[in-house]
Amino acid sequence: MSTRPLRADARRNRDRLLEVAVRAFATDGPDVPLETIARTAGVGIGTLYRHFPTREALAEAAYRNELDRLCAAAPRLLRTHEPAAALRAWMDRFVDYMTTKRGMSGALRMVIASGGDPYAHSRDLLVAALTPLLQAGVRAGTLRDDVPVLDVLTGLGGVALAAGEPGRRDQAGRLLDLLMDGLRYRR
């Protein structure tokens, strides 16, 4: 099977389908009609099926796309922010990602039930994104060097679980600020 790159219009259609699917699965659940997703994305159902032959394939791709977007944000944030500010901005994105993931839980359970594993490499990708953020802060002298990356990731997960519900975003921000305070280097 060929793995030619997608044409620009096909890439736009695929990206739009993933964007719409995340929202649809999060708000309408795993049984949202695929025709609704295609129509909202501005494409035909045939285009949806060409990219994603099953509902499970669409749900898994939508989840992985959100994970990839979160992880890709880390180097961009480091290029445009001081290390501690980049880390804090990424933390906000992490909570948003976890809230979206929670909203998509029904669709992700459907993927798992069909034999898929949408989380297979999630932790490794998150660690790979978070590590350079922490290391940049250590090199800048603003973050501690004695906190394991998995401890920070676990703390972020706890914040997302405790305060990631809609309407509790202010609390999530305060908890992330507390986590950042614990990570700051004290002279």
C-alpha positions as CSV (number, residue, x, y, z in Angstrom):
1,M,0.0,0.0,0.0
2,S,1.3,3.4,-0.9
3,T,1.9,6.1,1.7
4,R,1.9,9.1,-0.6
5,P,1.4,12.4,1.1
6,L,-2.1,13.7,0.9
7,R,-2.9,16.5,-1.6
8,A,-3.5,19.8,0.1
9,D,-7.3,19.7,-0.2
10,A,-7.4,16.1,1.1
11,R,-5.2,17.1,4.1
12,R,-7.6,20.1,4.8
13,N,-10.6,17.7,4.6
14,R,-8.9,15.2,6.9
15,D,-7.9,17.9,9.4
16,R,-11.4,19.4,9.4
17,L,-13.0,16.0,9.9
18,L,-10.7,15.4,13.0
19,E,-11.5,18.8,14.4
20,V,-15.3,18.3,14.0
21,A,-15.1,14.7,15.3
22,V,-13.4,15.7,18.6
23,R,-16.2,18.2,19.3
24,A,-19.0,15.8,18.1
25,F,-17.8,12.8,20.2
26,A,-17.2,15.1,23.2
27,T,-20.6,16.7,23.1
28,D,-22.9,14.2,21.4
29,G,-21.2,10.9,22.4
30,P,-19.8,7.9,20.6
31,D,-23.0,7.3,18.6
32,V,-23.1,10.7,16.9
33,P,-24.1,10.1,13.2
34,L,-21.1,10.1,11.0
35,E,-23.2,11.9,8.4
36,T,-23.5,14.7,10.9
37,I,-19.7,14.9,11.3
38,A,-19.2,14.9,7.6
39,R,-21.8,17.5,6.9
40,T,-20.5,19.8,9.7
41,A,-17.0,19.4,8.3
42,G,-18.3,20.4,4.9
43,V,-17.5,17.1,3.1
44,G,-19.5,14.2,1.9
45,I,-19.8,10.9,3.8
46,G,-17.6,9.2,1.1
47,T,-14.8,11.6,2.0
48,L,-15.1,10.7,5.7
49,Y,-15.0,7.0,4.9
50,R,-12.0,7.4,2.5
51,H,-10.0,8.8,5.4
52,F,-11.6,6.8,8.3
53,P,-13.1,3.5,7.2
54,T,-14.8,2.9,10.6
55,R,-16.2,5.0,13.5
56,E,-13.5,3.5,15.7
57,A,-10.8,4.6,13.2
58,L,-12.2,8.2,13.3
59,A,-12.4,8.3,17.1
60,E,-8.9,7.0,17.5
61,A,-7.5,9.4,14.9
62,A,-9.3,12.3,16.6
63,Y,-7.8,11.4,20.0
64,R,-4.3,10.9,18.5
65,N,-4.6,14.2,16.7
66,E,-5.3,16.0,19.9
67,L,-2.4,14.3,21.6
68,D,-0.1,15.2,18.7
69,R,-1.2,18.9,18.9
70,L,-0.5,19.1,22.6
71,C,2.9,17.5,22.2
72,A,3.8,19.7,19.2
73,A,3.0,22.8,21.2
74,A,6.0,22.3,23.6
75,P,8.8,23.2,21.2
76,R,6.8,26.1,19.8
77,L,6.2,27.5,23.3
78,L,9.9,27.2,24.1
79,R,10.7,29.3,21.0
80,T,8.3,32.1,22.0
81,H,8.3,32.1,25.8
82,E,10.8,32.0,28.7
83,P,11.0,28.4,29.9
84,A,8.8,28.8,33.0
85,A,6.2,30.6,31.0
86,A,6.3,28.0,28.3
87,L,5.8,25.2,30.8
88,R,2.9,27.0,32.4
89,A,1.2,27.6,29.0
90,W,1.7,24.0,28.1
91,M,0.2,23.0,31.4
92,D,-3.0,24.9,30.4
93,R,-3.0,23.0,27.1
94,F,-2.6,19.7,29.0
95,V,-5.7,20.4,31.1
96,D,-7.7,21.3,27.9
97,Y,-6.5,18.1,26.3
98,M,-7.5,16.0,29.3
99,T,-10.9,17.7,29.4
100,T,-11.4,16.8,25.7
101,K,-10.2,13.3,26.3
102,R,-12.7,13.0,29.2
103,G,-15.4,14.2,26.8
104,M,-14.5,11.6,24.3
105,S,-14.4,8.8,26.8
106,G,-17.4,7.0,25.3
107,A,-15.8,7.0,21.8
108,L,-12.5,5.9,23.2
109,R,-14.1,3.0,25.1
110,M,-15.6,2.0,21.8
111,V,-12.2,2.0,20.2
112,I,-10.8,-0.2,23.1
113,A,-13.8,-2.6,22.8
114,S,-13.0,-3.1,19.1
115,G,-9.4,-4.1,20.0
116,G,-7.7,-0.7,19.5
117,D,-5.4,0.9,22.0
118,P,-5.6,4.7,21.6
119,Y,-3.3,5.2,24.7
120,A,-0.5,2.8,23.5
121,H,2.2,5.5,23.3
122,S,0.5,8.5,25.0
123,R,2.6,8.5,28.1
124,D,5.9,8.3,26.1
125,L,4.8,11.1,23.9
126,L,3.8,13.3,26.8
127,V,7.0,12.6,28.6
128,A,8.9,13.5,25.4
129,A,7.1,16.8,25.2
130,L,7.3,17.7,28.9
131,T,11.0,16.8,29.4
132,P,12.5,19.6,27.2
133,L,10.2,22.2,28.9
134,L,11.5,21.1,32.4
135,Q,15.1,20.9,31.2
136,A,14.9,24.4,29.7
137,G,13.7,25.8,33.0
138,V,16.5,24.0,34.9
139,R,19.1,25.4,32.4
140,A,17.6,28.9,32.9
141,G,17.9,28.5,36.7
142,T,14.1,29.0,37.2
143,L,13.0,25.4,37.8
144,R,14.2,22.7,40.2
145,D,16.3,19.9,38.8
146,D,15.2,17.3,41.4
147,V,11.6,16.7,40.2
148,P,11.1,13.6,38.0
149,V,9.2,14.3,34.8
150,L,6.7,11.5,35.7
151,D,5.9,13.2,39.0
152,V,5.1,16.4,37.1
153,L,3.0,14.5,34.6
154,T,1.1,12.8,37.5
155,G,0.5,16.1,39.2
156,L,-0.9,17.5,35.9
157,G,-3.1,14.5,35.6
158,G,-4.4,15.1,39.1
159,V,-5.1,18.7,38.4
160,A,-7.0,17.8,35.3
161,L,-9.1,15.2,37.1
162,A,-9.8,17.5,40.1
163,A,-10.5,20.7,38.2
164,G,-10.9,19.8,34.5
165,E,-14.6,19.8,34.5
166,P,-16.4,22.5,32.6
167,G,-17.0,25.5,34.8
168,R,-14.1,24.7,37.0
169,R,-11.3,26.0,34.8
170,D,-10.5,28.8,37.3
171,Q,-9.7,26.2,39.9
172,A,-7.5,24.3,37.4
173,G,-5.6,27.5,36.8
174,R,-5.0,28.0,40.5
175,L,-3.9,24.4,41.0
176,L,-1.5,24.7,38.0
177,D,-0.1,27.9,39.6
178,L,0.5,25.9,42.8
179,L,2.2,23.1,40.9
180,M,4.4,25.7,39.2
181,D,5.3,27.2,42.6
182,G,6.5,23.8,43.7
183,L,8.7,23.5,40.6
184,R,10.4,26.8,40.9
185,Y,14.0,27.0,41.9
186,R,14.5,28.7,45.3
187,R,17.9,30.3,45.8
